Amino acid sequence: MDRKQATNIEVKKNNRNRIFRYICKNGTVSNPDISYELKISLPTVTQITKELIERKLVKEIGEMQSTGGRRAKALAIAADAGQAVGVDITKNHISLVFTDLMGEIIKYERIFKPYETKETYCREVNERLEHFLEESGCRRENLLGIGISFPGIIDLEGEKVADSHILGVRDLPFASISRFFSFPCHFLNDANAGAYAEGIRTEGQERFFYLSLSNTVGGAVFGNGRLEHGKNFRCGEVGHMTIIPGGEDCYCGKQGCLDAYCSAKCLSDAVNGKLDVFFKKLRQGEREARQLWDTYTDYLAIAVNNLHMVLDCDIILGGYVGSSMGENIQEIQKKVSERNTFAETGAFVRTCSHKKAAAALGAALKVIETFIEQV
C-alpha cells in the first residue's frame, strides 16, 4: 500500500469517527447538519452515514423539520447495536452497570460481596454478572466487553493491578481476572473511571481534577477527552498526599494522609456506616453531625485549594461524599474561597454529575469508547 492510499484510508477513518461521535453527542441529526458543523463535504458525509447505516450502527428515524426545501432524513445512533457492562470492585461491594451504545444506563445493581484473593471470588462475580446480564435483557452478540474498575494502581503497560493497599493486592495480572469472564475485559482505576464518566461525553474539552471521596480517597486528571496517567500510572493519587505531618494513621501505613481525614468513612463511621443518615442528620442541624462536617470540610478545603493552586482547573467532588453532599457544597466553596490567594469565589469546586455508580459507569463507557475509536 503506497503512502497516498494509506493517507486516504486514514482520512476516511478519521471522518467516519468524527461523524459517528457527532451523532452520538447530538442525538437526531441530518447529513446537512453534520456537513455544516464538521466542515466535511456533503457527498462525503452522505457516503459515510450510508456505510454506518449498512453496519447497523446508525438508523434513519424519519425526516427533519422543513427549512423551506426538501426535508432531510433524520439520523440517530442505533443504541442497541452495542452494549457494555461496567463492574466496580471495592473492598466490600460490587457495583454492576449495563449500558447501551449511547452510554445510557439500562440496569444498575450493587451487591454486598467482600473482596477475596481467591478464584472462588472471581467465579462468583462472573456468576452474578451473568445473572445480571440475563435480567438486563442483554443480547450476548451485542456486548462489546466488560469494564472493570479497581481501587489501586492500574499498570496498563504491565497489564496488571500493580498495587491496591485496600484490597491487599500487588502485581495481579489482568489475565488472572479476565480468564473467568466470557467477554473482553478493560481495566482502570476507580477514580479514573469516575473521571471518565464525568468527562468523556461532555461537549467541552476543559481540564478538570476529579476528587473521589469514597471509602478510600483517590483522584484523576481529565482533559481534552482523555485521562492523564502519569509516568507510573499514579497520576491523581491524592489520597496519600500528606495533609498533617505525623497525623492520623492511614491504611497505607503512613501518617497524615488525606485519606485518613477525608474518606467517606470519616463521616459514615459515626452513623453505623450509613452516609445518607449522616447527611440527613447534618441537614436537620444535629450538633454532632455539624461538628464532624466542619472538621471534615476544613481538611477538604485545604486539599481542594492545594489542588487548584497546582493545576489551575476545576475540581469536581465525586465518590460517595461528592454524590451525597448536595447544597452543602456551598460550605466547601466558601472555605476554599477564603483560603485562595487569588480571591476566587470557589465556584471552581462543584459536585459530580453522576451520583450513582460513577466508577462502574465509567468502566462501561471505556469499553464503548474503545469501540468507537475503531468505527
C-alpha positions as CSV (number, residue, x, y, z in Angstrom):
1,M,0.0,0.0,0.0
2,D,1.5,3.4,-1.0
3,R,1.6,6.4,1.2
4,K,-1.1,8.2,-0.7
5,Q,-3.5,5.3,-0.4
6,A,-2.7,4.9,3.3
7,T,-3.3,8.6,3.9
8,N,-6.7,8.4,2.2
9,I,-7.7,5.5,4.4
10,E,-6.6,7.4,7.5
11,V,-8.6,10.5,6.4
12,K,-11.7,8.4,5.8
13,K,-11.4,6.6,9.1
14,N,-11.0,9.9,10.9
15,N,-14.0,11.4,9.2
16,R,-16.1,8.3,9.9
17,N,-15.1,8.5,13.6
18,R,-15.9,12.3,13.8
19,I,-19.3,11.8,12.2
20,F,-20.2,8.9,14.4
21,R,-19.2,10.9,17.5
22,Y,-21.1,13.9,16.3
23,I,-24.3,11.8,16.0
24,C,-23.6,10.2,19.5
25,K,-23.4,13.7,21.1
26,N,-26.3,15.4,19.2
27,G,-29.0,12.7,19.1
28,T,-31.1,13.3,16.0
29,V,-29.2,15.0,13.1
30,S,-29.2,15.2,9.3
31,N,-26.4,14.9,6.7
32,P,-26.5,18.6,6.1
33,D,-26.2,19.3,9.8
34,I,-23.1,17.1,10.0
35,S,-21.6,18.6,6.9
36,Y,-22.0,22.1,8.2
37,E,-20.8,21.5,11.7
38,L,-17.8,19.3,10.9
39,K,-16.8,21.1,7.7
40,I,-16.9,17.9,5.7
41,S,-18.4,17.9,2.2
42,L,-22.0,16.7,1.9
43,P,-21.2,13.9,-0.5
44,T,-18.5,12.5,1.8
45,V,-20.9,12.7,4.8
46,T,-23.7,11.0,2.9
47,Q,-21.4,8.2,1.8
48,I,-20.1,7.6,5.4
49,T,-23.5,7.7,7.0
50,K,-24.7,5.2,4.4
51,E,-21.9,2.9,5.4
52,L,-22.8,3.3,9.1
53,I,-26.4,2.5,8.3
54,E,-25.3,-0.6,6.4
55,R,-23.3,-1.6,9.5
56,K,-26.5,-1.1,11.6
57,L,-24.7,1.5,13.8
58,V,-26.9,4.4,12.6
59,K,-30.5,4.3,11.6
60,E,-32.9,6.6,9.8
61,I,-35.8,7.7,12.1
62,G,-37.9,9.8,9.7
63,E,-37.4,13.3,8.5
64,M,-36.1,16.6,10.0
65,Q,-38.4,19.7,10.1
66,S,-38.5,21.6,6.8
67,T,-36.4,24.7,6.5
68,G,-38.1,25.6,3.2
69,G,-36.8,22.9,0.9
70,R,-36.8,19.2,0.7
71,R,-36.8,17.6,4.2
72,A,-33.5,15.9,5.1
73,K,-33.6,12.4,6.6
74,A,-33.2,12.3,10.3
75,L,-30.4,10.1,11.6
76,A,-29.7,8.7,15.0
77,I,-27.4,6.1,16.7
78,A,-28.8,2.6,16.8
79,A,-28.3,2.5,20.6
80,D,-28.9,-1.3,20.8
81,A,-26.2,-2.1,18.3
82,G,-23.7,-2.2,21.0
83,Q,-23.8,-2.7,24.8
84,A,-21.3,-2.7,27.6
85,V,-21.2,-3.6,31.3
86,G,-19.1,-1.9,34.0
87,V,-18.0,-3.7,37.2
88,D,-16.7,-1.7,40.1
89,I,-14.9,-3.8,42.7
90,T,-14.5,-2.4,46.2
91,K,-13.4,-3.9,49.5
92,N,-17.0,-4.8,50.4
93,H,-19.2,-4.4,47.4
94,I,-19.5,-5.0,43.6
95,S,-21.4,-2.5,41.5
96,L,-22.8,-3.5,38.1
97,V,-23.9,-1.2,35.3
98,F,-25.3,-2.2,32.0
99,T,-25.5,0.5,29.2
100,D,-26.3,0.8,25.6
101,L,-24.1,2.3,22.9
102,M,-25.1,5.8,23.9
103,G,-23.9,5.2,27.5
104,E,-27.4,5.3,28.9
105,I,-27.8,3.1,32.0
106,I,-30.2,0.3,31.4
107,K,-29.8,-1.5,34.7
108,Y,-27.8,-1.0,37.9
109,E,-27.2,-3.3,40.8
110,R,-25.0,-3.1,44.0
111,I,-24.1,-6.3,45.7
112,F,-22.5,-6.9,49.1
113,K,-19.5,-9.1,48.4
114,P,-16.2,-8.6,50.4
115,Y,-13.2,-8.9,48.2
116,E,-11.1,-12.1,48.4
117,T,-7.8,-13.1,46.7
118,K,-9.3,-16.4,45.7
119,E,-10.5,-17.9,42.5
120,T,-13.9,-18.5,44.1
121,Y,-14.3,-14.7,44.3
122,C,-13.9,-14.2,40.5
123,R,-16.1,-17.2,39.8
124,E,-18.9,-15.8,41.9
125,V,-18.5,-12.3,40.4
126,N,-18.9,-13.9,36.9
127,E,-22.0,-15.8,38.1
128,R,-23.5,-12.6,39.5
129,L,-22.6,-10.8,36.3
130,E,-24.2,-13.5,34.0
131,H,-27.4,-13.3,36.1
132,F,-27.4,-9.5,35.9
133,L,-27.0,-9.6,32.1
134,E,-29.8,-12.1,31.8
135,E,-32.1,-9.8,33.8
136,S,-31.0,-6.8,31.7
137,G,-32.1,-8.4,28.5
138,C,-28.6,-8.3,27.2
139,R,-28.0,-9.8,23.7
140,R,-24.7,-11.5,24.1
141,E,-23.7,-10.9,20.4
142,N,-24.0,-7.1,21.0
143,L,-22.0,-7.0,24.2
144,L,-18.8,-5.1,23.4
145,G,-17.0,-6.1,26.6
146,I,-16.6,-5.6,30.3
147,G,-15.0,-2.6,32.0
148,I,-13.6,-3.5,35.4
149,S,-12.8,-0.7,38.0
150,F,-10.3,-1.4,40.8
151,P,-9.2,0.8,43.7
152,G,-5.4,0.9,43.2
153,I,-2.6,1.5,40.7
154,I,-3.5,0.0,37.3
155,D,-0.4,-0.6,35.2
156,L,-1.7,-0.5,31.7
157,E,1.7,-1.3,30.2
158,G,2.4,-4.2,32.5
159,E,-1.2,-5.3,32.3
160,K,-1.7,-5.7,36.0
161,V,-3.1,-4.3,39.2
162,A,0.2,-3.1,40.4
163,D,-0.8,-2.2,44.0
164,S,-4.1,-2.0,45.9
165,H,-3.5,-1.4,49.6
166,I,-7.2,-1.5,50.4
167,L,-7.7,-4.9,48.7
168,G,-4.3,-6.4,49.7
169,V,-3.2,-6.9,46.1
170,R,0.1,-6.5,44.4
171,D,1.1,-7.3,40.8
172,L,-2.1,-9.1,40.0
173,P,-2.1,-9.8,36.2
174,F,-5.2,-8.7,34.3
175,A,-5.2,-12.2,32.7
176,S,-5.7,-13.9,36.0
177,I,-9.0,-12.0,36.3
178,S,-10.2,-11.8,32.7
179,R,-10.0,-15.6,32.2
180,F,-13.1,-16.0,34.4
181,F,-15.2,-13.9,32.0
182,S,-16.6,-14.7,28.6
183,F,-16.1,-11.2,27.1
184,P,-13.1,-8.9,26.5
185,C,-12.1,-7.1,29.7
186,H,-10.8,-3.5,30.1
187,F,-9.3,-2.4,33.4
188,L,-9.0,1.0,35.0
189,N,-8.6,2.7,38.4
190,D,-11.8,3.6,40.2
191,A,-11.1,7.3,40.4
192,N,-10.1,7.3,36.8
193,A,-13.3,5.6,35.9
194,G,-15.3,8.2,37.8
195,A,-13.5,11.0,36.0
196,Y,-14.1,9.2,32.7
197,A,-17.8,9.1,33.3
198,E,-17.7,12.8,34.2
199,G,-15.8,13.9,31.2
200,I,-16.0,11.6,28.2
201,R,-19.4,12.6,26.9
202,T,-19.2,16.4,27.7
203,E,-19.1,19.0,25.0
204,G,-16.2,21.0,26.4
205,Q,-12.6,19.9,26.4
206,E,-11.7,21.7,29.6
207,R,-9.3,20.1,32.0
208,F,-10.6,19.1,35.5
209,F,-9.5,17.2,38.6
210,Y,-11.9,14.5,39.8
211,L,-11.6,14.0,43.6
212,S,-13.2,10.7,44.6
213,L,-14.3,10.8,48.2
214,S,-15.4,7.2,48.8
215,N,-14.3,4.7,51.5
216,T,-10.9,5.5,50.1
217,V,-9.8,8.8,48.5
218,G,-8.4,9.0,45.0
219,G,-8.3,11.4,42.1
220,A,-7.8,11.7,38.4
221,V,-6.9,14.4,35.9
222,F,-9.0,14.6,32.8
223,G,-8.7,16.9,29.8
224,N,-9.0,17.0,26.0
225,G,-11.1,13.8,26.1
226,R,-8.6,11.7,27.9
227,L,-7.1,10.7,31.3
228,E,-3.6,11.7,32.3
229,H,-2.0,8.6,33.7
230,G,1.5,9.8,34.7
231,K,4.8,8.1,34.4
232,N,4.0,5.2,36.7
233,F,0.2,5.3,36.3
234,R,-0.1,7.1,39.6
235,C,-1.3,10.5,38.4
236,G,-4.0,11.8,40.8
237,E,-3.3,9.6,43.8
238,V,-4.0,12.4,46.2
239,G,-5.4,10.1,48.9
240,H,-1.8,9.6,50.1
241,M,-0.9,13.3,49.9
242,T,0.2,14.4,53.4
243,I,-2.2,16.9,55.0
244,I,-1.0,16.7,58.6
245,P,2.7,15.6,59.2
246,G,2.7,12.9,61.8
247,G,-1.1,13.0,61.9
248,E,-3.7,10.2,61.9
249,D,-2.8,6.7,60.8
250,C,-3.7,5.8,57.2
251,Y,-4.4,2.3,56.0
252,C,-1.4,2.5,53.7
253,G,0.9,2.5,56.8
254,K,1.8,6.2,56.7
255,Q,0.5,9.1,58.8
256,G,-1.4,12.2,58.0
257,C,-2.6,11.2,54.5
258,L,-5.7,12.9,53.1
259,D,-7.4,9.6,53.1
260,A,-7.3,9.5,56.9
261,Y,-9.2,12.8,57.1
262,C,-11.5,12.9,54.1
263,S,-12.6,9.4,53.2
264,A,-16.4,8.8,53.4
265,K,-15.7,6.6,56.4
266,C,-14.7,9.7,58.4
267,L,-18.4,10.6,58.2
268,S,-20.3,7.4,57.9
269,D,-18.5,5.6,60.8
270,A,-20.3,7.9,63.2
271,V,-23.7,6.6,62.0
272,N,-23.1,2.8,61.6
273,G,-21.7,3.2,58.1
274,K,-24.7,4.9,56.6
275,L,-23.6,8.0,54.8
276,D,-27.2,9.0,53.9
277,V,-28.1,9.0,57.5
278,F,-25.1,11.3,58.3
279,F,-26.3,13.9,55.7
280,K,-29.8,13.7,56.9
281,K,-28.7,14.5,60.5
282,L,-26.5,17.3,59.1
283,R,-29.4,18.9,57.3
284,Q,-31.6,18.5,60.4
285,G,-28.9,20.6,62.2
286,E,-27.8,17.9,64.7
287,R,-24.8,19.3,66.6
288,E,-22.5,16.2,66.4
289,A,-23.0,15.9,62.7
290,R,-22.4,19.6,62.3
291,Q,-19.1,19.4,64.3
292,L,-17.9,16.4,62.3
293,W,-18.8,18.1,59.0
294,D,-17.0,21.3,59.9
295,T,-13.8,19.4,60.8
296,Y,-14.1,17.3,57.6
297,T,-14.6,20.3,55.4
298,D,-11.7,22.1,57.0
299,Y,-9.3,19.4,55.8
300,L,-11.1,19.0,52.5
301,A,-10.8,22.7,51.8
302,I,-7.0,22.6,52.3
303,A,-6.7,19.7,49.8
304,V,-9.0,21.3,47.2
305,N,-7.3,24.6,47.4
306,N,-3.8,23.0,47.1
307,L,-5.0,21.0,44.0
308,H,-6.4,24.1,42.4
309,M,-3.2,26.1,43.1
310,V,-1.1,23.4,41.4
311,L,-3.4,22.5,38.4
312,D,-5.4,25.7,37.9
313,C,-8.5,23.8,36.8
314,D,-12.0,23.0,38.2
315,I,-12.2,20.5,41.0
316,I,-15.1,18.0,40.8
317,L,-16.0,16.2,44.0
318,G,-17.2,12.7,43.4
319,G,-17.4,9.3,45.2
320,Y,-19.9,8.7,48.0
321,V,-19.4,12.1,49.6
322,G,-19.4,14.1,46.4
323,S,-22.6,12.4,45.3
324,S,-24.4,12.9,48.6
325,M,-23.5,16.4,49.8
326,G,-26.0,18.4,47.6
327,E,-26.2,22.0,48.7
328,N,-23.6,21.5,51.4
329,I,-21.1,22.1,48.5
330,Q,-21.6,25.8,49.2
331,E,-19.8,25.5,52.6
332,I,-16.8,23.9,50.9
333,Q,-16.8,26.6,48.2
334,K,-16.8,29.3,50.9
335,K,-13.9,27.7,52.8
336,V,-11.9,27.2,49.7
337,S,-12.5,30.8,48.6
338,E,-11.3,32.0,52.0
339,R,-8.0,30.0,51.5
340,N,-7.5,31.0,47.9
341,T,-4.7,33.6,47.4
342,F,-6.3,34.9,44.3
343,A,-9.7,35.8,45.8
344,E,-11.7,33.5,43.7
345,T,-15.3,32.7,44.6
346,G,-14.8,29.0,45.0
347,A,-17.1,28.3,42.1
348,F,-14.4,26.1,40.5
349,V,-15.4,23.5,43.1
350,R,-18.5,21.5,42.2
351,T,-20.1,18.1,42.7
352,C,-20.1,15.3,40.2
353,S,-22.9,14.9,37.6
354,H,-23.1,11.1,38.1
355,K,-24.4,10.5,41.6
356,K,-24.8,6.7,41.3
357,A,-22.2,4.1,40.3
358,A,-19.9,6.5,38.6
359,A,-16.9,4.2,38.6
360,A,-18.9,1.3,37.1
361,L,-20.5,3.6,34.5
362,G,-17.0,5.0,33.6
363,A,-15.7,1.5,33.2
364,A,-18.6,0.7,30.8
365,L,-18.0,3.9,28.9
366,K,-14.4,3.0,28.5
367,V,-15.5,-0.2,26.7
368,I,-17.8,1.9,24.4
369,E,-15.1,4.5,23.7
370,T,-12.7,1.7,22.7
371,F,-15.3,0.5,20.2
372,I,-16.0,4.0,18.9
373,E,-12.3,4.6,18.3
374,Q,-12.4,1.7,15.8
375,V,-15.6,2.7,14.0
